[in-house]
Amino acid sequence: MEKSVKSDSFNAIGKKALALHKKARGKFSVAAKVPVKNRDDLKLAYTPGVGAVSTYLAKNPKAARTYTMKGNSVAVISDGSAVLGLGNIGPYAALPVMEGKAVIFKEFADIDAVPIVLSTQDTEEIIKIVKAIAPAFGGINLEDIAAPRCFEIEARLKKELDIPVMHDDQHGTAIIVLAGLLNALKVVGKKISNVRIVISGAGAAGTAIAKILAAEHAGEILVLDRQGIIARRRTDLSPVKRELARLTNPRNVTGGLADALRGSDVFIGVSGASLATEAMIRSMNTKSVVFALANPIPEIMPDLALSAGAAVVGTGRSDFPNQLNNSQVFPGVFRGALDNRVKQITDQMKRRAARAIASLVPKPSKTHIVPDMFDKRLVKTVARAIKD
Amino acid sequence: MEKSVKSDSFNAIGKKALALHKKARGKFSVAAKVPVKNRDDLKLAYTPGVGAVSTYLAKNPKAARTYTMKGNSVAVISDGSAVLGLGNIGPYAALPVMEGKAVIFKEFADIDAVPIVLSTQDTEEIIKIVKAIAPAFGGINLEDIAAPRCFEIEARLKKELDIPVMHDDQHGTAIIVLAGLLNALKVVGKKISNVRIVISGAGAAGTAIAKILAAEHAGEILVLDRQGIIARRRTDLSPVKRELARLTNPRNVTGGLADALRGSDVFIGVSGASLATEAMIRSMNTKSVVFALANPIPEIMPDLALSAGAAVVGTGRSDFPNQLNNSQVFPGVFRGALDNRVKQITDQMKRRAARAIASLVPKPSKTHIVPDMFDKRLVKTVARAIKD
């Protein structure tokens, strides 16, 4: 009953969303920062005045950050290969999501973000294209690009461009999960160095979460892909997963989600594919923490997780307590990267950002571990953490 | 004296333009078309509601024109190789110009145009990149790309994309020149089929102007490049110029600008390089028409052309009478292309647009041959001409 009510209301939201998008004809639009109402305006904004700006920038290309959009712009780039939980649905279907991000960038961090969706899913081509279009932008937000391609693309672009590049599905998610976990562990009175954490999903988000938690010296981390727990003894691992196997699973165990969760302290679901049952949650240690982040349908609904004994439950959704969503992170990360002119968003900055988010809730509770994304302090606090 | 005053005021405009760009930090910004002020807004604009839009577009990609920015967006793309009259000054120096176009697109035609400047000048790479980023856009405005590369890029993209592609330096200029010429010839009482027209400059603009005038059965057309009059007997011609030689210069004459102008009726300057002297203008037929379109310094200043006997003089600048500038054209062309969902902007549409512009000045005079770019009728009138 509960489930069908949820799904009905989800359908109702979908219908409303379709109607809104149709009526507005999308969400992204452009606005002029200078007036162009008469000839005098145009002489400065366009010819002949703009010639002086171009001439100056020809000699001083780095001043583009001061005289052009570059100082405040981010390209939100997707190849449509891993859109929300919907999979490889292509550039047109990805576009409303990128427009949504652009609108959030604007409203929450006053960043001018431009949606770019690509008709190619070739790694080398994507790298070449992003590099070629980079001059107008002060940052690159990669979005909804499938693993493992996303790792290679991000790593190469970080190396080859002199503006910050972040794959938000990885790092935005990892930052908010770490922030939420730091405070959830406070609520249950456990230390990160002592807990066993199970991450279901070894895609973009799962990989980045495992890495940031390993950097935080989490007690024991198990990561699962579709074949089960990632372990050094497995022979079917990609290079990225072999790296995960080295970073995690010190006891080199194998098995499925039920095996992994038994006796663990924290469950972080970021796959959408593997559902967690009440029995699995019941098999965890007491005072367990459950972050069921699949969108729109969590790996386990919060009420079920709570009734199965979880002490703190978070989801990716805004209609349950403890939303953990990269929307709480990316506006502030890029605001900081632009304001502080950082060339790379480092692991240290990400961990600092997570701590800064956690610090905004000094007395966390079961139903309040991280600030609401409408918390006015959030963007500024994260932005301050993103500096060299 | 006159000249130094002009150049001082030009410097003053340049200084003001630099100050304005610095203060505003560029001209392009983003605005949300839907509210994202609270959770309910976000549920529709972003997750979970946007998932319904993405799911719908995965099945119906063509509906992107209705549900996303694609229905009203244009990418303004340059490789920075032929910026204004400044030459190959690169992507950063090109960016203020592209932002200026984006701002004009918005203010004059309510089109959401995105500046894209490229760090490559390789023809094949540019074609590949523009094709790859096309899904988010309803049209492609190529800008300030050097000839002859611009011809190949435009031709290939027109063939390979299903959205309208226009190199504005070519066709925006050709349309406004034809419009201006039709009315200027009315003023001087000459017929286009009887006049001799000299076009100085065989780059993007000169080539497109020659073609549109040939299609209008202009009496005789001579086009000059840096080596002089383009003629079939010349052996140094590129393929594009060989085509021009076939379309123009029926008497197969050679020589320089002075030779070409002697006894001609119309001078159209679009090179910036070759200056016209008063003596040359004096050697033209009576009631001559002079369009000195180089920006910011015309091939000959209007007062000099008039004192040397020209009957009608136009420039590319807004501070002289008879401004002929692609800004009068491109907002309407793309407004029409988007509204009428045309897949290609054809030669017929361009000639129709020129006639439509000319028709807005039913009684042209020496100092008023085309509508001001602030004429409210202009965009609508041009837009109506751009349909299948």
Interface residues (C-beta under 8 A of the other chain):
Chain A: F10 I13 G14 K15 K16 A17 L18 L20 H21 K22 A24 R25 G26 K27 F28 S29 V30 A31 A32 K33 V34 V36 K37 N38 R39 L42 K43 L44 A45 Y46 T47 P48 G49 V50 G51 A52 V53 S54 T55 Y56 L57 A58 P61 A64 T66 Y67 T68 M69 K70 G71 N72 S73 V83 L84 G85 L86 I89 G90 P91 Y92 A93 A94 L95 P96 V97 M98 E99 G100 K101 A102 V103 I104 F105 K106 E107 F108 D112 A113 V114 P115 I116 V117 L118 S119 T120 E125 K128 I129 K131 A132 I133 A134 P135 A136 N295 P296 G316 R317 S318 D319 N325 S327 M373 F374
Chain B: F10 I13 G14 K15 K16 A17 L18 L20 H21 K22 A24 R25 G26 K27 F28 S29 V30 A31 A32 K33 V34 V36 K37 N38 R39 L42 K43 L44 A45 Y46 T47 P48 G49 V50 G51 A52 V53 S54 T55 Y56 L57 A58 P61 A64 T66 Y67 T68 M69 K70 G71 N72 S73 V83 L84 G85 L86 I89 G90 P91 Y92 A93 A94 L95 P96 V97 M98 E99 G100 K101 A102 V103 I104 F105 K106 E107 F108 D112 A113 V114 P115 I116 V117 L118 S119 T120 E125 K128 I129 K131 A132 I133 A134 P135 A136 N295 P296 G316 R317 S318 D319 N325 S327 M373 F374
